[in-house]
Amino acid sequence: MTVRDATAERNAQAALDEANQRLQSLIQVTPSPVMEIDLDGDVVRWNRAAEETFGWTSEEVIGEFNPIVPEDRQGDFSENFERVLSGERIRRKEVQRETKDGSCLDFYLSVAPVTNSNGETTNIIAVLEDISEIKRQERQVRRNDEALRSLYEISADKNLEFKQKIDRMLEEGRQYLDLPFAFLSRKGGDTQHIVRGAGTHELLQTGASEPWSKSYCQKTAQQDGLLGIQYAKNEGWESTAPYERFGIECYLGGKVVVDEKMYGTLCFAGDEAREQPFTEAERSYVKLLVQWASYELERQTFVNKLEQLQELTTELTKEEDPDAIAQIAVDATAEILGFETTGIWRHNDESDVLVPIAKGGTATEVVDDQPRFQGGESLAWEAYTAQEMRTYDNVQQEKGVYNAETNIRGEILAPLGEQGLLATASTSASGFSQTDIELVQIVSTAIESAISRSNREQDLRRQNERLDQFSSVVAHDLRNPLTIAAGFLEIAEETGDHEHFEKVESAHTRIERLIEDLLTLARGETTVEDVEELDLETIVTEAWGFVDTAEATLSITDDIPMVAVDKSRLTQVFENLFRNAIEHGGEDVEVSVGRLNGDSGFFVEDNGTGIPADRREEVLEHGVTSNDGGTGFGLSIVKEIAKAHGWTVRVTDGVAGGARFEFVTSE
């Protein structure tokens, strides 16, 4: 060998040593575990990352058989070994390897052969990329998916009742969170009631109850989100009543809300502290359960109330009296919907006011006397005239409140069509839920329908009574004058005396008036259509001209009022009253019309014989008369027309002892 060749060889060896040193340094600083094993499987290289990952130092493993392959994975290791010896490279194969403390970790394995200058494989080098966290996350995702799928299947099972669903969900949650106790609670006053419980804690069994102040749930109820406790003793709970009573060390629960009001809590707990805080996935799982329980309880509550309201509707259809319907409705509404105060006002068409007819709940305690409402003085009247449901969280903040000193705060005002108004109220200013509003709407519709039906039936009964009266008139009252006319006609024919024809004519006149009165009632001509403000004196004078007044006289006071009337109907009222005065007071009777003293309205009186006190009510009824020539319908028509105007009629004594009819046009 020449000196030149020896120098070249030394330079090449130096370069190789330098490259090996660099490789060794690179392997040492590589963040992934790198190991090299010889053909016997013994370790010849073990970098720092391998020491940190597996727990063995390089001194402990170099020269020893590869220690990281689990016993049940030796076959897989041998297969990989043979593949590399045959010249194959392995890239990112998923494997599991064991640490010094026995833990099993997941890796991507990449393996390549190490060859000598002759191309022969002398060692095998392996790089391990730790994917344990990735695999843990994947397992957690699968676990979460399975848990959520299970919850969905339970919630969607139509064959399960609520208590069966919640029992299974509590059990699923215990398994998922690896906690021994689970429960759904309800707050009733100052007590925590366990609605459903799972696990072995004796105080958290179904049906158990404890003071609310001694429960973890009181703190849960104060929060908008979940309450999570990893280690109660270290988080300030050790000296509290809940900790002393229940001995709970870890806890995760949320507030169950039904109809926007707190119902209780849904919680999971354990008597040992957790090593790690609850994960976001675990918190989301419990949050979902709380939301489901809130929804399901709200739905169940809504369905139960609908069923009760359906029963109420059925009960209302059986009742005939509107006032009885109103009382049944308010009592049931207060009980079913749980409102403190409920009342119904009926619209009085005659006086145009809302009159209280029923109250339920604690209305007597909250309101001394239910007020009457009339135009422009209350929120109730505004709601009624607008025919719109109105909801107020605090009526004291509203303009137009009827009583500024009222104890009422929250209020729902629901019109009952033209029938009146339903009001439900609370002494607290907490808002009404959408469910509350929807249920009140349903109730008000049912009440309106029932009262409208009752009024229609009453109208029908009155019409039937009129038909009976008409039948009586046709069968009796008309038959009498016809018989009289036939008798006098026969006498006139036999005797030739024409004076008997006057009797026939008189009978025919009576028949004509009976027919006119009957048609007035049958055609609904006692109703009011076109109302306008008119001078009463003009109508009185015109009506007097339509009547055969003979020697009778009429006087009208100077202060006779202007009145909002249907002119044609009121003209008929005066005609009937004037005829009545002449028929009972004589052809020279004196009639006067004037303004009422003390009340808004007018009077019509005469100086005839008057009406006995015990007959003053009945003279206004159909078919009642004390005159042989009367029809018995004149004064009843007067009453019907007055009623249609919203007036009341009083029968009393006149100044000169005759009959006096007073019309009160407003209260």
Stockholm file with secondary structure:
# STOCKHOLM 1.0

chainA/1-667         MTVRDATAERNAQAALDEANQRLQSLIQVTPSPVMEIDLDGDVVRWNRAAEETFGWTSEEVIGEFNPIVPEDRQGDFSENFERVLSGERIRRKEVQRETKDGSCLDFYLSVAPVTNSNGETTNIIAVLEDISEIKRQERQVRRNDEALRSLYEISADKNLEFKQKIDRMLEEGRQYLDLPFAFLSRKGGDTQHIVRGAGTHELLQTGASEPWSKSYCQKTAQQDGLLGIQYAKNEGWESTAPYERFGIECYLGGKVVVDEKMYGTLCFAGDEAREQPFTEAERSYVKLLVQWASYELERQTFVNKLEQLQELTTELTKEEDPDAIAQIAVDATAEILGFETTGIWRHNDESDVLVPIAKGGTATEVVDDQPRFQGGESLAWEAYTAQEMRTYDNVQQEKGVYNAETNIRGEILAPLGEQGLLATASTSASGFSQTDIELVQIVSTAIESAISRSNREQDLRRQNERLDQFSSVVAHDLRNPLTIAAGFLEIAEETGDHEHFEKVESAHTRIERLIEDLLTLARGETTVEDVEELDLETIVTEAWGFVDTAEATLSITDDIPMVAVDKSRLTQVFENLFRNAIEHGGEDVEVSVGRLNGDSGFFVEDNGTGIPADRREEVLEHGVTSNDGGTGFGLSIVKEIAKAHGWTVRVTDGVAGGARFEFVTSE
#=GR chainA/1-667 SS CCHHHHHHHHHHHHHHHHHHHHHHHHHHHCSSCEEEEETTSBEEEECHHHHHHHSCCHHHHBTSBCCCSCGGGHHHHHHHHHHHHTTCCEEEEEEEEECTTSCEEEEEEEEEEEECTTSCEEEEEEEEEECHHHHHHHHHHHHHHHHHHHHHHHHHCTTSCHHHHHHHHHHHHHHHHTCSEEEEEEEETTEEEEEEEESSCGGGSTTCEEEGGGSTHHHHHTCSSCEEESCGGGGTCTTSHHHHHHCCCEEEEEEEEETTEEEEEEEEEESSCCSSCCCHHHHHHHHHHHHHHHHHHHHHHHHHHHHHHHHHHHHHHHCCCHHHHHHHHHHHHHHHHCCSEEEEEEEETTTTEEEEEEEEETHHHHCSSCCCEETTSCHHHHHHHHTCCEEESCGGGSTTCSCTTCSCCEEEEEECTTSEEEEEEESSCCCCCHHHHHHHHHHHHHHHHHHHHHHHHHHHHHHHHHHHHHHHIIIIITHHHHHHHHHHHHHHHHHCCTHHHHHHHHHHHHHHHHHHHHHHHHTTTTSCCCCEEEEHHHHHHHHHHTSCCTTCEEEECTTCCEEEECHHHHHHHHHHHHHHHHHHHCTTCEEEEEECSSSEEEEEEESSSCCCGGGTTGGGSTTCCSSTTCCSCHHHHHHHHHHHTTCEEEEEECTTSSEEEEEEEEC
#=GC SS_cons         CCHHHHHHHHHHHHHHHHHHHHHHHHHHHCSSCEEEEETTSBEEEECHHHHHHHSCCHHHHBTSBCCCSCGGGHHHHHHHHHHHHTTCCEEEEEEEEECTTSCEEEEEEEEEEEECTTSCEEEEEEEEEECHHHHHHHHHHHHHHHHHHHHHHHHHCTTSCHHHHHHHHHHHHHHHHTCSEEEEEEEETTEEEEEEEESSCGGGSTTCEEEGGGSTHHHHHTCSSCEEESCGGGGTCTTSHHHHHHCCCEEEEEEEEETTEEEEEEEEEESSCCSSCCCHHHHHHHHHHHHHHHHHHHHHHHHHHHHHHHHHHHHHHHCCCHHHHHHHHHHHHHHHHCCSEEEEEEEETTTTEEEEEEEEETHHHHCSSCCCEETTSCHHHHHHHHTCCEEESCGGGSTTCSCTTCSCCEEEEEECTTSEEEEEEESSCCCCCHHHHHHHHHHHHHHHHHHHHHHHHHHHHHHHHHHHHHHHIIIIITHHHHHHHHHHHHHHHHHCCTHHHHHHHHHHHHHHHHHHHHHHHHTTTTSCCCCEEEEHHHHHHHHHHTSCCTTCEEEECTTCCEEEECHHHHHHHHHHHHHHHHHHHCTTCEEEEEECSSSEEEEEEESSSCCCGGGTTGGGSTTCCSSTTCCSCHHHHHHHHHHHTTCEEEEEECTTSSEEEEEEEEC
//
